[in-house]
C-alpha cells in the first residue's frame, strides 16, 4: 500500500512538469527551411577496356587432307632425360630415376616402335623406322616418325604466323637415326624418330663428346647456353608450346636438339572434336 501511495502522489508532479515543457500557443518552434537542392554532379563513367580477342588456334592440314586445330601441350615429365639421371648420390632418387627411364622406354616402344635391346617387342612388333616418313619443315627436308609430323607442322605454322619465322633461316636439319648413339641403358630419341637437330654446325652441344664439344663457342666459358647458338630463343619457345623439349636445358647443353615428349594423340583436334566438347 505504501508503494501505491508514493506512485499516486508523484503523478500530479509529472503532469505539471509535462505541461511546463509544452510551448504556449503562438510560440511554436520555427521550422527550418529545407536545404536548397544541390546540383547533381554527373556520374563519372569509366570506359571499360575492351576484352582481349579470343586466341585463335592455328590450323594445319593433315596427311589425309583434313584440316585440324593445333593443341598446345608440354613435355611429359617422365620422358625428360634429366629426370632419369638425377645429379645426386641419394640411392632412393637414383632408383626413382631408373624407374622413370624404364617407364619411358615402355611408353616409347608402345607409341613409336620396338628397338632391339630396349623394351618388349610384344608392345609393338614394328621398329621405329617402319613408321618413318619424309616431310618438310621451314623449307628443309627431314625424315621422322609419322606420328610427330603434325606437331612439326604446328610449330612451322606458329613460326610463320609471327616474326620468328623471318628471324632465322636454317639450311639443314636431321631426324631419325637407325642406330643408337647413346651408351649403356639409354637410347636416343633420334632412334624413335621423335627428335630433330637443327643446324648442328651452328647450334652447339657443349656437353656432348668430341667433336661436338670442340666448337669454338664451347671454349668461351663466360657464354650462356643461349649465346652458344645462332637459333633465336623465340624458336625454342615456339617448339615448347607444342610438346617439344629443348635439350639445351639438359647438362648436355644440346642447343640444336628438340625431341617430341608430348602426347602424340593430343597434337591436334578436328572440327568434329571441338564440336563434341
N, C-alpha and C positions, 0 to 999 in steps of 0.2 A: 504494500500500500504506500509506503513512503516513497518508493521509486516512482510510482504513478503520479503522486502529488508533485514531485520535482519536475516531472515531464510536463504536466499541465501548467505549472507555474511559469515555466520557461516559454510557453507558447506565445503569450502576448508580446513578450520581448522580441521574439523572432519576427513577428508581424510588423512591429514598429521599425525594426532595422530594415526589413524588406521595403517598407514604404519609404523610408528615408533614402534608399538607394535609387528609387524611381525618379526620373526627371519630371518637373512640372510641365503642364500643358503649354504649348508655345515655346518651350525651351528644349525641343527635340535636338539630338546631336546632328550636326551638319553632315550631310552625305558628301564624301569626297567625289570629285568629278572623275569619271572613268579616264584612264590614261589614253592619250591620243595614240591611235594605232601607228606603230612604226612601219615604215616602208619595208615590205618583204624583199629580202635580198634574193636575187635569182640563184637557184641551186647550181653549184659547180658540177658540171658534167665532165668526168674524166673519161676520155675516149679509151675504149678497150683495145688492147693490142690485138691485131688480127692473129687468129690461131695459125700456127705453122702448118703448111700444107702437108697432107699425109704423104709419107715416104712411098714412092712408087718402087715396086720391086722390079729388078732387072729381069728381062726375058731372054731366053736363048732358044735356039732351035735344036732339038734332039736328033739323034741318028735316024729315027723313024719319021722325021719331018714334022713332028708335033712341036708346038710352042709351049714352053714351060717357064714358070717363075723360079728365080734363084732364091734359095733359102740360106740365110746366114747361120753359121754354126761354128763352134770352137773345136779345137783338137780334143780328143778324148784322153783324159789324164793317164790311164793305164797303158796307152800306146806311146807315150813320150819317153824317149830313150833315157833322159836324165833321171827318171823315176825308177829305172831298173838298176841303176848303179849309183846309189846314194853315196856321197863322199863322207863316209863315217866308218868307224870301227865297231859300231853298235851291231851286235850279232842279230838282234831282232829286226832292225831296219834293213840289214843286208838280206835277211831271209824274206822279208816282205817284198823287197825289190826283185828278188829272184822269182817270187810268186807272180808278180806283175808281168815279168818277162814271159813266163810260161803262158799266162792268160793272153798276152799279146800275140804269141806265136800261134796259139789255138785260134784266136779270132781272125788273124790274117790268113791262116790256112783255109778257114771256112769261107771267108769273103773273097779271097783273091787267088787261091790255089795252093797246092802242096809242093814244097820244095824239098827235095830229098835230104833227109837227115834232120829236118825240123818239123815237128808236128806229126800228125797222124794222117796217112793217106785216106783213111776212111772218112775223114771230114770233108775231103774234096779230092776226087780221083784225078783231076787235071792239074798240071803245073801252071804257074802264073803265065808263062809265055803262050799258053793255049788261048788266053784271053787278051793278048796284046793286040792293040790296034794303032794305026798311024793316024795322027791328027795334026792340026796346025795351031800354033799359039803365037800371037803377035808377029805373024809373018814367018815364023820358024816351024820346021817340021820336027815332030817328036813322036816316039812310039811309047805308049803307056798302057796300063790296064784299061780296058773299055769302060769299067765302072766309074773311073775318075775323070773321064773326058768331059762330062757335063760340068764338073767342078772347075776344070781349066777354062771352059767356055764362060763360066760365070765370072771368073777372075778377069778374063780378057774383056768381057763386056763392061765390067766395072772400071777397068783401067781406061778404056776408050771413052767412057762416059765423062771422065774428068781430065784434069791437066796431067795426071800421072802418065797417061798413055803417050804424051808427047815429051815427057821429061827424060825418057830413057828408051833407047832403041837397040836392044841386044841383037846380036847377029848369030848366036849359036846356043844350043841347049842340048842336054842329054836326058834320056829317060830310062827305060827298062834295061836291065842287065841280065845276063844268063848265067852268071857265076857270082858267088858271094865274095865281096871284098872285105868283109869283117872276119875276124878270127874268133876262135873259141865258141862260146854259147850264143853269140849274137849273129843275126842275119840282117843284111842291108834291106831297106825298103825299096831300093832300086830293083832287087830281085823280084819283088811282088808287083813291080810296075806302078807303084804309087808314089815314087819320088822323082824329082827332076833337078838338074843342075843347070843354072843359067850363067853363061859366060865364065867358065872356070878359070880362064886366064886373067880375068879382071876382078872377079869376086873371090876373095881368098878363103883358104881353110887353114888358118894358122895353128890349129890344134891337131891337124892331121899329120900323117907320116910324110917323109920326103917322097917326092919333090915338092909337095904342096906347101909345106911349111918353110920352103926356101924362097918364097916370094919376097921381093924387097919390102913390101909393106909390112910383112910379118916381123921384120927386123926392127921396126920402129915401135919400141915398147910404149912410147907415150901416146900412141894412137888408140882410139877406141875401136870396137868391132865395126862401128858404123863408118869409121874413117878408112877401113881396110877393104872397101869395096866401092865400085862405081854405081851400083844399083841404088836408087834413092829409097829412103825409108818409106815413102808412100807405097812403093811396090810391096814391101813386107807387110804393111798394114792391110793392104787390099787382099793379099793372099790369105792372111789370117782371118779375114771375115768369112771366108768360105771353106773352113775346115782344114786348111793347111797349117803346118807347123814349120817355122823357120829354124834351121839348125844353127843359126848364128847365136841363138840363146844357149846352146849347148857348150860344154867345155871344149868341144872340137872347134867352135867358132867357124863353122862351115857356112859362110855367107852366101855361097852360090846355091845352097841346097834347100828345097822345100819338099815336104812329104805330106801326103793327104792322110790325116789322122782323125778326120770326122767320120760320120756315119754315111757310107755310100748310098744307103737307102733314103737319106734325107737331104740330098743335094738340091733337088728341085721338086716342085709341085705343079701339077697341071691345073687348068681352069676348073676341071671337074673336082679335083681335090679341094680347091678353095671353096667351091660351092657346097661341098658336102659338110664343111665345118659349121 
